[in-house]
Amino acid sequence: MKSTPRKQHLDRIQQKIGYTFKQITYLNQALTHRSYGSQNNERFEFIGDSILDYVIAKMLFDAFKQLPEGRLSPLRAQLVKEATLAEIARELGLGHALLLGVGELKSGGSDRASILADALEALFAAVSLDANFQAAEQVIYRLFAERIRRLNLDTQIKDSKTQLQEFLQARKFALPKYRIEKQTGEGNEARFDVSCDLGELGQVFYATGNSRRVAEQDCAKQALAWLIQQFGK
């Protein structure tokens, strides 16, 4: 491959994650937004999200052997939230290598947190497809180990989804189920209609946001407010 600016960015990304792709097409697809074409990273992101959740859970399980599940879950949420993933993606320079449609390029999509977070998750899937799960696990360890060492268990800030989960677990209720009801538009015009179903409690909450994560947090905030009204703090 000719040494173009994009190839140089791809080379730097591989150097930073400590993994060299045998089939560079996997890396290219991981960094292709849906606005660019049909061969994009959405399916990769689906896999990468699950890989990341498991590996981070295992890292926390090993790092904090005395903590119960109720305290490990919010730590994981803190590490896999959109802002954290986007921060890591920027450190890797993913934005410089993203393939975006014209509209996304003009609207600053290369530095949009939701797009960067999804690309990072897709990157983990790309590594697993190019090699295996263990290779993806090693990449995640490389990127998150220091962040886990720096976690402050005393000043941890819990987001709405984490607070909702802890509230339900403390009262032995089933965990909420989130669902994307509708997705429209792209880039700055993207809208995600999301629901949060409390199951046995018979309540469903709805919210709309410019990313799935934002809408889910809004749903969780509504659900938590209702639960506190019903059961107290």
N, C-alpha and C positions, 0 to 999 in steps of 0.2 A: 504494500500500500504506500502510495506517495506520501511524503511527510507534509501534510497540510496542517493548518492551524487546529482543525478539529482532531486529527490524528494525534497531534501533540497533547491535546486535552485528554483524549482517551488513554494515552500512554501514562500521563500523570495520575489519572484516576486509578489505573491498575497498580501503579507503583505505591500509591497511598494506601490502597486497601490490601496490599500484599498478595495480590492474586493476578496472574496473567491468563487471559482467556485463550482457549484453544480455538474456539469458534467466536470470532469477534462479532458475528451477527447477533449473538445473545446480548452482548453489551449494547449494541446499537438499538435493539428493540427495547431494552430496559430504559433507554434514554429518549424514546420516541413518544411524544404526547399524542393523545387521540386527535388533536386538531391538525396533526401533520399527515395522518393517513390511517388506513384500516389496520395495518401491521403496527400496532402501538403497544404500550406497556400496561394496559389495563388488566389483562389476564396475569401478567407477571406480578403485578402489584397484589393481586388476590393471593397468590402463593406466598410472596415475600412477607406479607402481613402476618400470616400464620407462622412462618419460620421465625420471624423476629419475636413474636409473642412467646413462643416456646423457649427460644434461646435465652432471652432476657429473664424469663421466669427461672430457668435453670441456673443462670449466673447469680441471681439474687438468692435462690435456694442454697447455693454453695457458699455465698459470701456472708449471709446473715443466718447462721444455723439456729439461732435461738428465737428468731422472729416467727410469730404465727402467721397463718395465711392472710388474716385480716390486715396485717401490716405490710406484707409483701406485695399485695395487690396494688395499693396506691403507689408504691415505689415503682412497680412496673409501669403503671399508667403515666407516671412522671417521665419515665425514660422513653416511652414509645409515643408520646403525644406529638402532635404536628410540629410544634415549635422546636422541640428537641431534634426531631428528624431533619427539619429544614436547616437547622444550625449545622448539623453534621454534613448535610449535602453541600452546603456552602463551603465548608472546610475542604471538602473533596473537589470542589470546583465543578459539580454536576451541571450547574446552570450554564456554564460555557459550552457544554457538549450536548445540551438538550436539542432535540429536533422538534420545532414548534411550527404551527401554522402561522400564516402572515398576521392574522388578528391577534394571536397570543404574543407574537414577537413585539408588535406595536404597543400592546398594553402592559408590557413588562412581565410576561409570563415566566421568563427565565429566572426571575428572583421571587416568584410567588410561593409562599410557604407551602400551600397545599400541593402544588405541582412538584416542588422539590421533595417533599415528604414521600409522595407516591413514587417518584423516581428512585429514591433510596430503597424503598421496599422492593421495587421491581429489580433493582440491582442485586439484592440478596437472592431473589428467585433466579436471576440470570446465572449467578455463580453456581447455584445448586443444579441447574439444568446443564450447564457446561461441564460440571464435575460431579458433585454429589452433595448431600446435606452437610457432611462434615466440613467441606470446603467453605460453604456458606456460614456455618457456625464459627469457623476460625476468623472469617472476615468480621463478623459481628463482635466477637471477643476483642478483636484488635481495635474496633471503633468505640466500643462501650466500656471496656475494662476500667479506664481511668475515670470515666463519669461515675461508675458504680463505686469506685474507691472514694470519690469526693462527695457522695451522698451524705447529706446532713439529716439524720433521723429525727432530730429535735425541731428543726425549722421547716420541715417538709410542708409544702402547700398542696392541699388536695383540691382537685378540680371537681366539678359537679358530678361527673360520672362515677368518680371514686367515692365521693361522699354518699351518693345514692346506693352504690353497691354495699358499702359498709353499714348503712342504715338498715338495708334489707337483711343482710347476713346476721346482724346483731339480733334481729327479731325472728330469725328462722324462716323468712319469706324467700321465695324463689327469686333468682336474679332477673333483671329486666331483659327484654328482648328488643333489640333495635332493628328497624327495617327501613330500607330506602323505598318510599312509596312512589316517588316520581323524581326524575332527573331531567332537567331541561337546560338548554343553552350551553355556551362554552366560554372559557376565559372569565372576564369580569361579569359576563351575563349569566354565568352558570348558577343554577339553583337546585338545591337538593331538598326535597320534601321527605322528612324522616319521622318515623313514629317510635315511641318507646312504650312497650306493653308490659304492664306490671302483673300480668297473668292472673293468679288467684285473687288478687285484690280488685280485679274488674275495672281497672283504669288504663286508658291509653292516652298518651300525650303526643302532640304534634308540633313540629317546628320546621322552619325553612332557613337555610343558610347557604353561603357561597361555597361551602365544602361540606362533605359528609360529617366530618369531625365537629365542625361548628354547630351544625344542626343537632347532632346527638347531644352535645353539651347543653344546648338550650332545652331540649326535651328533658334531660336529666334534671336540670335546674327546676323546671316546672313540677316534675314528679316529686322531687325532694320537698319542695314547698308544700305540696298537697299532703305528703306523708307526715310532715311535721305538724300540719294543721289537724290531721286525724289522730295521730298518736303521740304528739309532743316530741321534744328533743330527747 
